[in-house]
Amino acid sequence: MIVITAPTSAIGRLLVDDLLDRGAPLRLVVRDPGRLAPHVRERAEVVAGSHGDAAVIDRACDGAEAVFWLAPADPAARSAEAAFVDFTRPACEAFVRHGVRRVVGISALGRGTPMAAHAGPVTASLAMDDLIAASGVAYRAVVCPSFMHNLLHQTGALREQHAFFMTIDPDLKSPFVATADIAATAARLLLDDTWRGPGEVACLGPEDLSPREMAQIVSEVLGTGIDYRRIPGAALKERMTGSGMSEAMAQGMVDMFDAKNRGLDNAAPRTPESTTPTTFHQWCEETLKPAVS
């Protein structure tokens, strides 16, 4: 039995479909089972509730061999550590109690860099990895740069202002990854019972791109001129707190992007194993263009 947390997330949905297609027995932990597709509800066990709830995750891990772990976004959290580390503590206890053999988690790049200690959610993600690994379970952190998927949050700006906005240096080349490739990596690890101990597996996409180059590709795909506009961290923080994000989480996001600007995502070596297949151009054609149109 494989337990999947956050099965309705951008990664989780793809992972669930992939594993079901391979005939894997799945148990899904979901706050709202109604958000699951009918074909998924018919073919998988469902445990209703938050996977941060000790009773819920304990029930889910009973008899489980492997767990996919994804801490959900919590913009109102009192801190990034609360959102990642504290949220994960009950699960670590459940992994040990039920003898779970393997856990695959979604985390971030940056371990071992000087930027990692002051990078908001990245810092908390790495601490979460340490917590899971310290439980003694075999653990693989799928460590990722920024997601291509994040650009979907700016479809309105792309349509109305013909631009997208980030705090990243317009000429800084860095990796970006498609959620489909993250899900495929997680599926491979969940189905492989040969690995042991703790470790990281990087997903870096096939190329490093600057925001300026991304704007050129988006322009080609959408058939209209798209600009990249850099905004200061203070403006981003004001926008996020104005949308209901806590002060601590908003500052953490600003710190994370500052760390990325200083090379946080560029520290991991690009290897054949860490190079995933989906190009940004392909992602724009298949995912962004339909969302903007």
C-alpha positions, 0 to 999 in steps of 0.5 A, a space after each residue: 500500500 502506498 499512501 499519497 498526501 495532497 492528492 489534489 495538488 498540482 503534483 499529487 493529481 499527476 502522481 495519483 493517475 500515474 500510479 493507478 495506471 501502473 496498478 499500484 494500491 493507493 490510499 489517499 489522504 485528502 481534506 475534501 474527498 469531493 475534489 477527487 476525480 470520480 475514477 480516482 475515488 473508485 480505484 483508491 482508498 480514501 482517508 478524509 482529513 488533514 495529513 497534519 492531524 495525528 489521528 488522520 495520518 496514523 490511520 493512513 499509515 496503518 499497513 502502508 509500505 511507502 508514503 508520498 509526503 507533501 506539506 501543503 501551502 499554508 499562507 496563514 501559518 505563523 512561520 515557515 517552520 510551523 508550516 513544514 516542520 511542525 506540520 510533519 511531526 505527527 507523520 514522523 511518529 506514524 511512520 515509526 509506529 507503523 513500520 513504513 519502509 520508504 517516504 518520498 517527499 517534495 522539498 527544495 534545492 540549496 542544502 549545503 549553500 550559505 543561502 540555505 539558512 535564511 531562505 524562508 520556506 526553503 530553510 523550513 523544507 530542508 529542516 523538514 527533510 532532516 526531521 523525516 530522515 531522523 525518524 529512521 525511515 528510508 527517505 528521498 527528498 525530491 529537491 526542486 527549483 521554482 516550478 513552471 506551474 507557478 506562472 499559472 498564477 499570473 494568467 490574468 496579468 499575461 492576458 491583461 498586461 501582457 507581462 509577468 512579474 517576479 523579483 528575480 534578476 531578469 538575466 539570471 539563468 536558473 533551472 525551472 521544472 514541470 510538475 509532471 516531471 516531479 510526479 514522474 520522479 516521485 512515482 519511480 522512487 515510490 515503486 522502487 523498493 531497493 533504496 535505503 537510508 536518506 538522500 536527495 534526488 534533484 529535478 532540474 528541468 532540461 535547461 537553465 533560463 533567465 526571466 527575460 528568456 522565459 518572456 521570449 518563449 511565452 511571447 512565441 507560444 502566445 503569439 503576442 509580446 510578453 514582458 518580464 517586469 521585476 518587482 522589489 521584494 517590499 512590493 511583493 510582500 505588500 501584495 502577499 500580506 494584502 491577500 491574507 498571507 501572514 507577515 512571517 510567511 510573506 517575509 519568508 517568501 521574500 527571503 526565499 527569492 532573495 536567496 534564489 537571486 544569490 544562486 540558491 537554485 544554481 548550486 546543484 550540479 546538472 547531471 543526466 539523472 537530475 535533468 528532467 525532460 519537459 522544456 519550458 516551451 513544451 510546458 507553455 504550449 501544453 499548459 500555459 497557452 490553454 490557461 491563458 486563452 
